Amino acid sequence: MYVTSVNVYVKKDHVEDFIEATRANHEGSVKEPGNMRFDVLQGIADPAKFLLYEAYESEEAAKAHKETPHYKLWKETVEPWMDKPREGTPHRVICPVERSRW
Amino acid sequence: MYVTSVNVYVKKDHVEDFIEATRANHEGSVKEPGNMRFDVLQGIADPAKFLLYEAYESEEAAKAHKETPHYKLWKETVEPWMDKPREGTPHRVICPVERSRW
């Protein structure tokens, strides 16, 4: 299993736009065959800071996500709303190891 | 729903110790009544950097976690292995909203 966490910093006046575009990306992403989670979270202390938690069954499945129409549309749409570049960090999973718990 | 992401920086010679102690914390945490996920992830680029992804059904349930014996034992055990202070960030959940998808 392979999880990418992405820290996203959005311009304050585009927070609602970002949420709408990212909901659409979420709905497309969770339908991908190798996707296990695609959680979208908003900071409580800083509502313009978001965390995307993208779990895939393999690195290949995570890479395939970046070729999907919903990802490409999202990337292009949100690009002008970024306050600074996104920070994506890939991880391996320690727990839980059972696929049924994803 | 309430998700805390915690970035943890571990001293290189205690990475395996940290994994063992954090597996025990994971097993205790997922049995808490308000817990929805307690994922433990290891950085691929930097295996001494970890991400804990702690999802609770409410802020109260997240606070109750810090009063559990498994959390207190974990905190005390891993404290000397930290390379720098942990960074915990609380979030509200944008997606998925259905409890069944947690």
N, CA and C atoms of all chains as a GROMACS GRO file, in nm:
protein
  612
    1MET      N    1   0.084  -0.119   0.000
    1MET     CA    2   0.000   0.000   0.000
    1MET      C    3   0.088   0.125   0.000
    2TYR      N    4   0.032   0.230  -0.048
    2TYR     CA    5   0.110   0.350  -0.080
    2TYR      C    6   0.020   0.470  -0.052
    3VAL      N    7   0.064   0.558   0.037
    3VAL     CA    8  -0.017   0.675   0.072
    3VAL      C    9   0.061   0.803   0.044
    4THR      N   10   0.001   0.892  -0.031
    4THR     CA   11   0.060   1.024  -0.050
    4THR      C   12  -0.022   1.125   0.031
    5SER      N   13   0.046   1.200   0.116
    5SER     CA   14  -0.020   1.312   0.185
    5SER      C   15   0.022   1.439   0.111
    6VAL      N   16  -0.075   1.524   0.086
    6VAL     CA   17  -0.047   1.646   0.011
    6VAL      C   18  -0.094   1.767   0.092
    7ASN      N   19  -0.001   1.854   0.128
    7ASN     CA   20  -0.036   1.979   0.194
    7ASN      C   21  -0.062   2.084   0.087
    8VAL      N   22  -0.178   2.147   0.098
    8VAL     CA   23  -0.218   2.245  -0.004
    8VAL      C   24  -0.249   2.378   0.064
    9TYR      N   25  -0.192   2.483   0.010
    9TYR     CA   26  -0.210   2.618   0.065
    9TYR      C   27  -0.286   2.699  -0.039
   10VAL      N   28  -0.408   2.739  -0.002
   10VAL     CA   29  -0.500   2.802  -0.097
   10VAL      C   30  -0.512   2.951  -0.065
   11LYS      N   31  -0.524   3.030  -0.170
   11LYS     CA   32  -0.550   3.174  -0.149
   11LYS      C   33  -0.685   3.190  -0.078
   12LYS      N   34  -0.688   3.277   0.022
   12LYS     CA   35  -0.806   3.287   0.110
   12LYS      C   36  -0.937   3.310   0.034
   13ASP      N   37  -0.931   3.388  -0.074
   13ASP     CA   38  -1.056   3.419  -0.145
   13ASP      C   39  -1.096   3.308  -0.243
   14HIS      N   40  -1.024   3.196  -0.243
   14HIS     CA   41  -1.063   3.085  -0.330
   14HIS      C   42  -1.085   2.955  -0.254
   15VAL      N   43  -1.104   2.967  -0.122
   15VAL     CA   44  -1.122   2.846  -0.040
   15VAL      C   45  -1.247   2.768  -0.084
   16GLU      N   46  -1.358   2.837  -0.106
   16GLU     CA   47  -1.481   2.766  -0.144
   16GLU      C   48  -1.470   2.706  -0.284
   17ASP      N   49  -1.407   2.779  -0.375
   17ASP     CA   50  -1.383   2.725  -0.510
   17ASP      C   51  -1.298   2.598  -0.501
   18PHE      N   52  -1.195   2.603  -0.419
   18PHE     CA   53  -1.107   2.489  -0.404
   18PHE      C   54  -1.183   2.368  -0.350
   19ILE      N   55  -1.268   2.391  -0.251
   19ILE     CA   56  -1.346   2.280  -0.193
   19ILE      C   57  -1.434   2.216  -0.301
   20GLU      N   58  -1.499   2.297  -0.381
   20GLU     CA   59  -1.588   2.244  -0.486
   20GLU      C   60  -1.509   2.161  -0.588
   21ALA      N   61  -1.398   2.216  -0.634
   21ALA     CA   62  -1.317   2.143  -0.735
   21ALA      C   63  -1.258   2.015  -0.676
   22THR      N   64  -1.225   2.018  -0.549
   22THR     CA   65  -1.159   1.903  -0.487
   22THR      C   66  -1.260   1.794  -0.453
   23ARG      N   67  -1.384   1.834  -0.424
   23ARG     CA   68  -1.491   1.734  -0.407
   23ARG      C   69  -1.509   1.653  -0.536
   24ALA      N   70  -1.506   1.722  -0.650
   24ALA     CA   71  -1.521   1.652  -0.780
   24ALA      C   72  -1.403   1.557  -0.802
   25ASN      N   73  -1.284   1.599  -0.768
   25ASN     CA   74  -1.165   1.514  -0.781
   25ASN      C   75  -1.178   1.392  -0.688
   26HIS      N   76  -1.225   1.416  -0.566
   26HIS     CA   77  -1.249   1.305  -0.472
   26HIS      C   78  -1.343   1.202  -0.531
   27GLU      N   79  -1.456   1.249  -0.585
   27GLU     CA   80  -1.557   1.154  -0.636
   27GLU      C   81  -1.502   1.072  -0.752
   28GLY      N   82  -1.422   1.135  -0.839
   28GLY     CA   83  -1.359   1.059  -0.948
   28GLY      C   84  -1.252   0.964  -0.895
   29SER      N   85  -1.174   1.010  -0.800
   29SER     CA   86  -1.060   0.932  -0.752
   29SER      C   87  -1.103   0.804  -0.680
   30VAL      N   88  -1.209   0.813  -0.598
   30VAL     CA   89  -1.249   0.694  -0.522
   30VAL      C   90  -1.308   0.585  -0.614
   31LYS      N   91  -1.336   0.621  -0.737
   31LYS     CA   92  -1.384   0.520  -0.834
   31LYS      C   93  -1.270   0.452  -0.909
   32GLU      N   94  -1.147   0.502  -0.896
   32GLU     CA   95  -1.033   0.438  -0.963
   32GLU      C   96  -1.012   0.298  -0.905
   33PRO      N   97  -0.976   0.200  -0.991
   33PRO     CA   98  -0.966   0.062  -0.941
   33PRO      C   99  -0.864   0.045  -0.827
   34GLY      N  100  -0.753   0.116  -0.830
   34GLY     CA  101  -0.650   0.097  -0.726
   34GLY      C  102  -0.662   0.190  -0.608
   35ASN      N  103  -0.770   0.271  -0.605
   35ASN     CA  104  -0.781   0.368  -0.496
   35ASN      C  105  -0.841   0.303  -0.371
   36MET      N  106  -0.786   0.339  -0.255
   36MET     CA  107  -0.840   0.290  -0.129
   36MET      C  108  -0.900   0.402  -0.043
   37ARG      N  109  -0.846   0.519  -0.050
   37ARG     CA  110  -0.905   0.636   0.016
   37ARG      C  111  -0.861   0.761  -0.061
   38PHE      N  112  -0.942   0.865  -0.050
   38PHE     CA  113  -0.901   0.996  -0.103
   38PHE      C  114  -0.971   1.099  -0.015
   39ASP      N  115  -0.914   1.120   0.104
   39ASP     CA  116  -0.977   1.206   0.204
   39ASP      C  117  -0.935   1.350   0.182
   40VAL      N  118  -1.030   1.439   0.198
   40VAL     CA  119  -1.005   1.582   0.182
   40VAL      C  120  -1.034   1.649   0.317
   41LEU      N  121  -0.933   1.716   0.371
   41LEU     CA  122  -0.943   1.772   0.506
   41LEU      C  123  -0.905   1.919   0.505
   42GLN      N  124  -0.972   1.994   0.590
   42GLN     CA  125  -0.948   2.138   0.599
   42GLN      C  126  -0.894   2.172   0.738
   43GLY      N  127  -0.787   2.249   0.743
   43GLY     CA  128  -0.729   2.287   0.872
   43GLY      C  129  -0.828   2.366   0.956
   44ILE      N  130  -0.830   2.339   1.086
   44ILE     CA  131  -0.919   2.412   1.176
   44ILE      C  132  -0.854   2.547   1.212
   45ALA      N  133  -0.726   2.545   1.245
   45ALA     CA  134  -0.657   2.670   1.279
   45ALA      C  135  -0.642   2.760   1.156
   46ASP      N  136  -0.621   2.699   1.040
   46ASP     CA  137  -0.604   2.775   0.916
   46ASP      C  138  -0.690   2.711   0.806
   47PRO      N  139  -0.812   2.763   0.786
   47PRO     CA  140  -0.905   2.702   0.689
   47PRO      C  141  -0.861   2.715   0.543
   48ALA      N  142  -0.751   2.785   0.518
   48ALA     CA  143  -0.698   2.794   0.381
   48ALA      C  144  -0.590   2.688   0.357
   49LYS      N  145  -0.566   2.605   0.459
   49LYS     CA  146  -0.469   2.497   0.445
   49LYS      C  147  -0.544   2.365   0.443
   50PHE      N  148  -0.515   2.284   0.342
   50PHE     CA  149  -0.584   2.157   0.325
   50PHE      C  150  -0.485   2.041   0.327
   51LEU      N  151  -0.538   1.924   0.361
   51LEU     CA  152  -0.459   1.801   0.354
   51LEU      C  153  -0.536   1.702   0.268
   52LEU      N  154  -0.472   1.652   0.164
   52LEU     CA  155  -0.530   1.542   0.085
   52LEU      C  156  -0.458   1.415   0.126
   53TYR      N  157  -0.536   1.311   0.152
   53TYR     CA  158  -0.480   1.185   0.202
   53TYR      C  159  -0.518   1.077   0.100
   54GLU      N  160  -0.423   1.041   0.016
   54GLU     CA  161  -0.452   0.961  -0.103
   54GLU      C  162  -0.388   0.823  -0.089
   55ALA      N  163  -0.472   0.722  -0.064
   55ALA     CA  164  -0.421   0.586  -0.043
   55ALA      C  165  -0.450   0.500  -0.165
   56TYR      N  166  -0.346   0.436  -0.214
   56TYR     CA  167  -0.357   0.348  -0.331
   56TYR      C  168  -0.297   0.212  -0.299
   57GLU      N  169  -0.343   0.110  -0.371
   57GLU     CA  170  -0.292  -0.023  -0.340
   57GLU      C  171  -0.148  -0.042  -0.387
   58SER      N  172  -0.099   0.046  -0.471
   58SER     CA  173   0.040   0.034  -0.518
   58SER      C  174   0.088   0.170  -0.568
   59GLU      N  175   0.219   0.180  -0.586
   59GLU     CA  176   0.277   0.302  -0.641
   59GLU      C  177   0.227   0.322  -0.786
   60GLU      N  178   0.209   0.211  -0.857
   60GLU     CA  179   0.162   0.219  -0.995
   60GLU      C  180   0.020   0.279  -1.000
   61ALA      N  181  -0.065   0.235  -0.907
   61ALA     CA  182  -0.202   0.288  -0.903
   61ALA      C  183  -0.201   0.438  -0.870
   62ALA      N  184  -0.108   0.478  -0.780
   62ALA     CA  185  -0.096   0.621  -0.747
   62ALA      C  186  -0.051   0.700  -0.869
   63LYS      N  187   0.040   0.642  -0.946
   63LYS     CA  188   0.087   0.711  -1.068
   63LYS      C  189  -0.025   0.720  -1.171
   64ALA      N  190  -0.104   0.615  -1.182
   64ALA     CA  191  -0.215   0.612  -1.280
   64ALA      C  192  -0.316   0.723  -1.250
   65HIS      N  193  -0.332   0.755  -1.120
   65HIS     CA  194  -0.423   0.864  -1.080
   65HIS      C  195  -0.390   0.992  -1.156
   66LYS      N  196  -0.260   1.019  -1.173
   66LYS     CA  197  -0.220   1.145  -1.236
   66LYS      C  198  -0.248   1.149  -1.386
   67GLU      N  199  -0.293   1.037  -1.441
   67GLU     CA  200  -0.329   1.034  -1.584
   67GLU      C  201  -0.480   1.041  -1.605
   68THR      N  202  -0.556   1.050  -1.497
   68THR     CA  203  -0.702   1.049  -1.511
   68THR      C  204  -0.755   1.188  -1.550
   69PRO      N  205  -0.867   1.191  -1.620
   69PRO     CA  206  -0.927   1.321  -1.657
   69PRO      C  207  -0.964   1.404  -1.535
   70HIS      N  208  -1.016   1.341  -1.427
   70HIS     CA  209  -1.057   1.421  -1.310
   70HIS      C  210  -0.936   1.484  -1.241
   71TYR      N  211  -0.823   1.412  -1.237
   71TYR     CA  212  -0.702   1.472  -1.177
   71TYR      C  213  -0.652   1.588  -1.262
   72LYS      N  214  -0.647   1.565  -1.394
   72LYS     CA  215  -0.593   1.670  -1.483
   72LYS      C  216  -0.679   1.796  -1.480
   73LEU      N  217  -0.811   1.776  -1.475
   73LEU     CA  218  -0.902   1.891  -1.467
   73LEU      C  219  -0.882   1.964  -1.333
   74TRP      N  220  -0.874   1.887  -1.224
   74TRP     CA  221  -0.854   1.946  -1.091
   74TRP      C  222  -0.725   2.029  -1.088
   75LYS      N  223  -0.616   1.969  -1.136
   75LYS     CA  224  -0.484   2.035  -1.131
   75LYS      C  225  -0.488   2.169  -1.205
   76GLU      N  226  -0.546   2.165  -1.324
   76GLU     CA  227  -0.553   2.286  -1.406
   76GLU      C  228  -0.644   2.392  -1.341
   77THR      N  229  -0.756   2.342  -1.284
   77THR     CA  230  -0.854   2.434  -1.225
   77THR      C  231  -0.799   2.504  -1.101
   78VAL      N  232  -0.733   2.427  -1.012
   78VAL     CA  233  -0.693   2.484  -0.883
   78VAL      C  234  -0.559   2.559  -0.891
   79GLU      N  235  -0.483   2.534  -0.996
   79GLU     CA  236  -0.348   2.593  -1.007
   79GLU      C  237  -0.345   2.744  -0.976
   80PRO      N  238  -0.434   2.825  -1.034
   80PRO     CA  239  -0.427   2.970  -1.005
   80PRO      C  240  -0.468   3.006  -0.863
   81TRP      N  241  -0.526   2.910  -0.789
   81TRP     CA  242  -0.573   2.939  -0.653
   81TRP      C  243  -0.471   2.901  -0.546
   82MET      N  244  -0.357   2.848  -0.589
   82MET     CA  245  -0.256   2.805  -0.491
   82MET      C  246  -0.184   2.928  -0.434
   83ASP      N  247  -0.168   2.929  -0.302
   83ASP     CA  248  -0.094   3.038  -0.239
   83ASP      C  249   0.056   3.010  -0.243
   84LYS      N  250   0.090   2.882  -0.240
   84LYS     CA  251   0.229   2.840  -0.264
   84LYS      C  252   0.225   2.696  -0.316
   85PRO      N  253   0.338   2.643  -0.364
   85PRO     CA  254   0.332   2.509  -0.426
   85PRO      C  255   0.286   2.401  -0.328
   86ARG      N  256   0.210   2.305  -0.379
   86ARG     CA  257   0.168   2.189  -0.301
   86ARG      C  258   0.290   2.107  -0.259
   87GLU      N  259   0.275   2.039  -0.144
   87GLU     CA  260   0.383   1.953  -0.096
   87GLU      C  261   0.330   1.811  -0.083
   88GLY      N  262   0.371   1.723  -0.173
   88GLY     CA  263   0.327   1.584  -0.169
   88GLY      C  264   0.437   1.495  -0.111
   89THR      N  265   0.398   1.407  -0.018
   89THR     CA  266   0.496   1.318   0.047
   89THR      C  267   0.447   1.173   0.037
   90PRO      N  268   0.523   1.087  -0.032
   90PRO     CA  269   0.481   0.946  -0.040
   90PRO      C  270   0.525   0.865   0.083
   91HIS      N  271   0.439   0.773   0.122
   91HIS     CA  272   0.464   0.690   0.242
   91HIS      C  273   0.436   0.543   0.214
   92ARG      N  274   0.502   0.459   0.292
   92ARG     CA  275   0.459   0.320   0.299
   92ARG      C  276   0.375   0.304   0.424
   93VAL      N  277   0.291   0.201   0.424
   93VAL     CA  278   0.196   0.182   0.533
   93VAL      C  279   0.253   0.085   0.637
   94ILE      N  280   0.255   0.130   0.763
   94ILE     CA  281   0.293   0.041   0.874
   94ILE      C  282   0.168  -0.025   0.931
   95CYS      N  283   0.064   0.054   0.958
   95CYS     CA  284  -0.064   0.003   1.011
   95CYS      C  285  -0.177   0.086   0.952
   96PRO      N  286  -0.295   0.027   0.927
   96PRO     CA  287  -0.323  -0.116   0.938
   96PRO      C  288  -0.274  -0.191   0.815
   97VAL      N  289  -0.237  -0.316   0.832
   97VAL     CA  290  -0.185  -0.391   0.718
   97VAL      C  291  -0.295  -0.466   0.643
   98GLU      N  292  -0.408  -0.492   0.711
   98GLU     CA  293  -0.515  -0.569   0.646
   98GLU      C  294  -0.587  -0.480   0.544
   99ARG      N  295  -0.600  -0.530   0.424
   99ARG     CA  296  -0.668  -0.452   0.320
   99ARG      C  297  -0.812  -0.418   0.359
  100SER      N  298  -0.876  -0.508   0.434
  100SER     CA  299  -1.016  -0.486   0.474
  100SER      C  300  -1.030  -0.362   0.564
  101ARG      N  301  -0.920  -0.317   0.624
  101ARG     CA  302  -0.928  -0.200   0.712
  101ARG      C  303  -0.902  -0.071   0.635
  102TRP      N  304  -0.884  -0.083   0.505
  102TRP     CA  305  -0.875   0.035   0.418
  102TRP      C  306  -1.005   0.041   0.341
  103MET      N  307  -1.683   1.488   1.217
  103MET     CA  308  -1.560   1.410   1.219
  103MET      C  309  -1.440   1.502   1.234
  104TYR      N  310  -1.335   1.445   1.285
  104TYR     CA  311  -1.222   1.525   1.331
  104TYR      C  312  -1.095   1.443   1.306
  105VAL      N  313  -1.004   1.495   1.228
  105VAL     CA  314  -0.882   1.421   1.195
  105VAL      C  315  -0.759   1.502   1.238
  106THR      N  316  -0.673   1.439   1.316
  106THR     CA  317  -0.545   1.502   1.349
  106THR      C  318  -0.436   1.430   1.270
  107SER      N  319  -0.357   1.507   1.196
  107SER     CA  320  -0.237   1.450   1.132
  107SER      C  321  -0.118   1.490   1.218
  108VAL      N  322  -0.031   1.396   1.243
  108VAL     CA  323   0.084   1.423   1.329
  108VAL      C  324   0.212   1.386   1.254
  109ASN      N  325   0.297   1.485   1.232
  109ASN     CA  326   0.429   1.459   1.173
  109ASN      C  327   0.526   1.429   1.286
  110VAL      N  328   0.595   1.316   1.272
  110VAL     CA  329   0.686   1.272   1.377
  110VAL      C  330   0.826   1.251   1.317
  111TYR      N  331   0.924   1.308   1.384
  111TYR     CA  332   1.063   1.300   1.338
  111TYR      C  333   1.140   1.217   1.441
  112VAL      N  334   1.187   1.100   1.399
  112VAL     CA  335   1.246   1.004   1.492
  112VAL      C  336   1.398   1.000   1.471
  113LYS      N  337   1.470   0.980   1.580
  113LYS     CA  338   1.616   0.962   1.568
  113LYS      C  339   1.643   0.834   1.488
  114LYS      N  340   1.738   0.842   1.396
  114LYS     CA  341   1.759   0.732   1.301
  114LYS      C  342   1.782   0.597   1.368
  115ASP      N  343   1.851   0.597   1.482
  115ASP     CA  344   1.881   0.468   1.546
  115ASP      C  345   1.766   0.417   1.633
  116HIS      N  346   1.652   0.483   1.628
  116HIS     CA  347   1.536   0.434   1.703
  116HIS      C  348   1.413   0.413   1.614
  117VAL      N  349   1.435   0.406   1.485
  117VAL     CA  350   1.322   0.390   1.392
  117VAL      C  351   1.247   0.259   1.420
  118GLU      N  352   1.317   0.149   1.438
  118GLU     CA  353   1.249   0.020   1.462
  118GLU      C  354   1.178   0.019   1.597
  119ASP      N  355   1.242   0.078   1.699
  119ASP     CA  356   1.177   0.090   1.831
  119ASP      C  357   1.047   0.170   1.818
  120PHE      N  358   1.054   0.278   1.743
  120PHE     CA  359   0.937   0.364   1.728
  120PHE      C  360   0.824   0.288   1.659
  121ILE      N  361   0.858   0.211   1.556
  121ILE     CA  362   0.754   0.134   1.485
  121ILE      C  363   0.687   0.036   1.580
  122GLU      N  364   0.765  -0.032   1.661
  122GLU     CA  365   0.707  -0.131   1.753
  122GLU      C  366   0.614  -0.064   1.854
  123ALA      N  367   0.660   0.046   1.914
  123ALA     CA  368   0.577   0.116   2.014
  123ALA      C  369   0.451   0.175   1.950
  124THR      N  370   0.462   0.219   1.826
  124THR     CA  371   0.349   0.285   1.761
  124THR      C  372   0.248   0.182   1.711
  125ARG      N  373   0.294   0.062   1.675
  125ARG     CA  374   0.201  -0.047   1.643
  125ARG      C  375   0.112  -0.077   1.764
  126ALA      N  376   0.172  -0.080   1.884
  126ALA     CA  377   0.094  -0.107   2.006
  126ALA      C  378  -0.008   0.005   2.029
  127ASN      N  379   0.032   0.128   2.009
  127ASN     CA  380  -0.059   0.243   2.023
  127ASN      C  381  -0.173   0.232   1.921
  128HIS      N  382  -0.139   0.197   1.798
  128HIS     CA  383  -0.240   0.176   1.693
  128HIS      C  384  -0.344   0.073   1.738
  129GLU      N  385  -0.297  -0.042   1.786
  129GLU     CA  386  -0.390  -0.150   1.822
  129GLU      C  387  -0.483  -0.107   1.935
  130GLY      N  388  -0.431  -0.032   2.032
  130GLY     CA  389  -0.516   0.019   2.138
  130GLY      C  390  -0.612   0.125   2.087
  131SER      N  391  -0.562   0.212   2.002
  131SER     CA  392  -0.643   0.327   1.957
  131SER      C  393  -0.762   0.285   1.872
  132VAL      N  394  -0.743   0.188   1.784
  132VAL     CA  395  -0.855   0.149   1.696
  132VAL      C  396  -0.967   0.079   1.774
  133LYS      N  397  -0.940   0.042   1.897
  133LYS     CA  398  -1.045  -0.018   1.982
  133LYS      C  399  -1.123   0.088   2.061
  134GLU      N  400  -1.078   0.214   2.060
  134GLU     CA  401  -1.150   0.320   2.131
  134GLU      C  402  -1.286   0.341   2.064
  135PRO      N  403  -1.392   0.366   2.144
  135PRO     CA  404  -1.526   0.376   2.084
  135PRO      C  405  -1.540   0.485   1.977
  136GLY      N  406  -1.474   0.598   1.994
  136GLY     CA  407  -1.490   0.707   1.897
  136GLY      C  408  -1.388   0.708   1.786
  137ASN      N  409  -1.302   0.605   1.781
  137ASN     CA  410  -1.197   0.605   1.679
  137ASN      C  411  -1.249   0.553   1.546
  138MET      N  412  -1.207   0.617   1.437
  138MET     CA  413  -1.246   0.572   1.304
  138MET      C  414  -1.125   0.523   1.224
  139ARG      N  415  -1.010   0.582   1.243
  139ARG     CA  416  -0.886   0.534   1.182
  139ARG      C  417  -0.770   0.577   1.271
  140PHE      N  418  -0.662   0.498   1.263
  140PHE     CA  419  -0.538   0.539   1.329
  140PHE      C  420  -0.426   0.480   1.244
  141ASP      N  421  -0.398   0.548   1.132
  141ASP     CA  422  -0.302   0.494   1.035
  141ASP      C  423  -0.162   0.540   1.070
  142VAL      N  424  -0.068   0.450   1.054
  142VAL     CA  425   0.073   0.479   1.082
  142VAL      C  426   0.151   0.463   0.952
  143LEU      N  427   0.217   0.571   0.909
  143LEU     CA  428   0.284   0.573   0.779
  143LEU      C  429   0.428   0.615   0.794
  144GLN      N  430   0.513   0.556   0.710
  144GLN     CA  431   0.657   0.588   0.715
  144GLN      C  432   0.698   0.654   0.584
  145GLY      N  433   0.770   0.764   0.592
  145GLY     CA  434   0.816   0.833   0.472
  145GLY      C  435   0.904   0.743   0.386
  146ILE      N  436   0.887   0.750   0.256
  146ILE     CA  437   0.971   0.671   0.165
  146ILE      C  438   1.104   0.744   0.145
  147ALA      N  439   1.100   0.873   0.122
  147ALA     CA  440   1.224   0.950   0.102
  147ALA      C  441   1.304   0.958   0.232
  148ASP      N  442   1.234   0.969   0.346
  148ASP     CA  443   1.300   0.978   0.476
  148ASP      C  444   1.232   0.882   0.573
  149PRO      N  445   1.287   0.760   0.588
  149PRO     CA  446   1.223   0.658   0.673
  149PRO      C  447   1.224   0.691   0.822
  150ALA      N  448   1.286   0.801   0.861
  150ALA     CA  449   1.283   0.843   1.001
  150ALA      C  450   1.171   0.945   1.025
  151LYS      N  451   1.096   0.973   0.920
  151LYS     CA  452   0.983   1.066   0.932
  151LYS      C  453   0.853   0.986   0.919
  152PHE      N  454   0.764   1.004   1.014
  152PHE     CA  455   0.638   0.929   1.016
  152PHE      C  456   0.520   1.024   1.012
  153LEU      N  457   0.408   0.970   0.965
  153LEU     CA  458   0.282   1.043   0.968
  153LEU      C  459   0.180   0.956   1.040
  154LEU      N  460   0.119   1.010   1.145
  154LEU     CA  461   0.007   0.942   1.210
  154LEU      C  462  -0.120   1.013   1.164
  155TYR      N  463  -0.219   0.934   1.125
  155TYR     CA  464  -0.344   0.989   1.070
  155TYR      C  465  -0.457   0.939   1.160
  156GLU      N  466  -0.503   1.026   1.249
  156GLU     CA  467  -0.590   0.986   1.359
  156GLU      C  468  -0.730   1.044   1.339
  157ALA      N  469  -0.825   0.960   1.301
  157ALA     CA  470  -0.961   1.007   1.273
  157ALA      C  471  -1.055   0.965   1.386
  158TYR      N  472  -1.127   1.064   1.437
  158TYR     CA  473  -1.223   1.041   1.546
  158TYR      C  474  -1.358   1.098   1.507
  159GLU      N  475  -1.463   1.043   1.568
  159GLU     CA  476  -1.596   1.091   1.530
  159GLU      C  477  -1.624   1.230   1.586
  160SER      N  478  -1.545   1.277   1.680
  160SER     CA  479  -1.566   1.411   1.736
  160SER      C  480  -1.437   1.460   1.800
  161GLU      N  481  -1.433   1.588   1.828
  161GLU     CA  482  -1.318   1.645   1.897
  161GLU      C  483  -1.306   1.586   2.038
  162GLU      N  484  -1.420   1.559   2.100
  162GLU     CA  485  -1.421   1.502   2.234
  162GLU      C  486  -1.356   1.362   2.234
  163ALA      N  487  -1.390   1.284   2.130
  163ALA     CA  488  -1.331   1.149   2.121
  163ALA      C  489  -1.180   1.158   2.099
  164ALA      N  490  -1.136   1.258   2.021
  164ALA     CA  491  -0.992   1.277   1.999
  164ALA      C  492  -0.923   1.316   2.130
  165LYS      N  493  -0.990   1.399   2.209
  165LYS     CA  494  -0.933   1.438   2.339
  165LYS      C  495  -0.926   1.319   2.434
  166ALA      N  496  -1.030   1.235   2.431
  166ALA     CA  497  -1.035   1.118   2.520
  166ALA      C  498  -0.919   1.023   2.490
  167HIS      N  499  -0.876   1.019   2.364
  167HIS     CA  500  -0.761   0.935   2.326
  167HIS      C  501  -0.639   0.965   2.412
  168LYS      N  502  -0.620   1.093   2.443
  168LYS     CA  503  -0.500   1.134   2.518
  168LYS      C  504  -0.505   1.095   2.666
  169GLU      N  505  -0.620   1.043   2.707
  169GLU     CA  506  -0.633   0.996   2.846
  169GLU      C  507  -0.621   0.844   2.856
  170THR      N  508  -0.600   0.776   2.744
  170THR     CA  509  -0.596   0.629   2.748
  170THR      C  510  -0.459   0.579   2.792
  171PRO      N  511  -0.456   0.462   2.855
  171PRO     CA  512  -0.327   0.404   2.897
  171PRO      C  513  -0.233   0.380   2.779
  172HIS      N  514  -0.285   0.334   2.664
  172HIS     CA  515  -0.195   0.305   2.550
  172HIS      C  516  -0.134   0.433   2.495
  173TYR      N  517  -0.210   0.544   2.495
  173TYR     CA  518  -0.151   0.670   2.449
  173TYR      C  519  -0.044   0.718   2.545
  174LYS      N  520  -0.076   0.714   2.676
  174LYS     CA  521   0.020   0.764   2.776
  174LYS      C  522   0.150   0.682   2.774
  175LEU      N  523   0.136   0.550   2.759
  175LEU     CA  524   0.255   0.464   2.753
  175LEU      C  525   0.336   0.497   2.628
  176TRP      N  526   0.267   0.511   2.515
  176TRP     CA  527   0.335   0.543   2.389
  176TRP      C  528   0.412   0.675   2.401
  177LYS      N  529   0.344   0.778   2.451
  177LYS     CA  530   0.404   0.911   2.462
  177LYS      C  531   0.533   0.906   2.545
  178GLU      N  532   0.523   0.839   2.660
  178GLU     CA  533   0.638   0.830   2.750
  178GLU      C  534   0.751   0.748   2.686
  179THR      N  535   0.712   0.640   2.617
  179THR     CA  536   0.811   0.550   2.558
  179THR      C  537   0.888   0.617   2.444
  180VAL      N  538   0.816   0.687   2.355
  180VAL     CA  539   0.881   0.739   2.234
  180VAL      C  540   0.949   0.874   2.258
  181GLU      N  541   0.913   0.939   2.367
  181GLU     CA  542   0.965   1.076   2.393
  181GLU      C  543   1.117   1.088   2.372
  182PRO      N  544   1.198   0.996   2.430
  182PRO     CA  545   1.344   1.012   2.413
  182PRO      C  546   1.392   0.982   2.271
  183TRP      N  547   1.306   0.927   2.187
  183TRP     CA  548   1.346   0.892   2.049
  183TRP      C  549   1.312   1.001   1.949
  184MET      N  550   1.249   1.110   1.995
  184MET     CA  551   1.211   1.217   1.902
  184MET      C  552   1.334   1.296   1.860
  185ASP      N  553   1.343   1.324   1.731
  185ASP     CA  554   1.454   1.406   1.682
  185ASP      C  555   1.421   1.554   1.695
  186LYS      N  556   1.290   1.584   1.684
  186LYS     CA  557   1.240   1.719   1.716
  186LYS      C  558   1.094   1.707   1.754
  187PRO      N  559   1.034   1.812   1.808
  187PRO     CA  560   0.896   1.798   1.858
  187PRO      C  561   0.798   1.754   1.749
  188ARG      N  562   0.701   1.672   1.787
  188ARG     CA  563   0.594   1.631   1.696
  188ARG      C  564   0.509   1.753   1.658
  189GLU      N  565   0.450   1.745   1.538
  189GLU     CA  566   0.363   1.854   1.491
  189GLU      C  567   0.224   1.796   1.463
  190GLY      N  568   0.129   1.828   1.549
  190GLY     CA  569  -0.008   1.779   1.530
  190GLY      C  570  -0.096   1.888   1.474
  191THR      N  571  -0.176   1.855   1.372
  191THR     CA  572  -0.264   1.953   1.308
  191THR      C  573  -0.406   1.899   1.303
  192PRO      N  574  -0.501   1.964   1.370
  192PRO     CA  575  -0.641   1.919   1.364
  192PRO      C  576  -0.712   1.969   1.238
  193HIS      N  577  -0.799   1.884   1.186
  193HIS     CA  578  -0.873   1.915   1.062
  193HIS      C  579  -1.021   1.878   1.077
  194ARG      N  580  -1.101   1.948   0.998
  194ARG     CA  581  -1.238   1.901   0.978
  194ARG      C  582  -1.242   1.826   0.845
  195VAL      N  583  -1.341   1.738   0.832
  195VAL     CA  584  -1.348   1.651   0.715
  195VAL      C  585  -1.438   1.711   0.608
  196ILE      N  586  -1.385   1.726   0.487
  196ILE     CA  587  -1.466   1.770   0.372
  196ILE      C  588  -1.522   1.646   0.300
  197CYS      N  589  -1.438   1.548   0.272
  197CYS     CA  590  -1.481   1.422   0.208
  197CYS      C  591  -1.397   1.307   0.264
  198PRO      N  592  -1.452   1.186   0.274
  198PRO     CA  593  -1.592   1.154   0.250
  198PRO      C  594  -1.677   1.190   0.371
  199VAL      N  595  -1.802   1.224   0.346
  199VAL     CA  596  -1.889   1.264   0.456
  199VAL      C  597  -1.964   1.145   0.517
  200GLU      N  598  -1.980   1.037   0.440
  200GLU     CA  599  -2.055   0.922   0.490
  200GLU      C  600  -1.973   0.846   0.593
  201ARG      N  601  -2.030   0.822   0.706
  201ARG     CA  602  -1.958   0.751   0.812
  201ARG      C  603  -1.914   0.611   0.765
  202SER      N  604  -1.995   0.551   0.680
  202SER     CA  605  -1.964   0.414   0.632
  202SER      C  606  -1.835   0.411   0.552
  203ARG      N  607  -1.790   0.526   0.503
  203ARG     CA  608  -1.666   0.528   0.424
  203ARG      C  609  -1.544   0.555   0.511
  204TRP      N  610  -1.566   0.565   0.642
  204TRP     CA  611  -1.456   0.571   0.737
  204TRP      C  612  -1.449   0.434   0.805
   0.00000   0.00000   0.00000
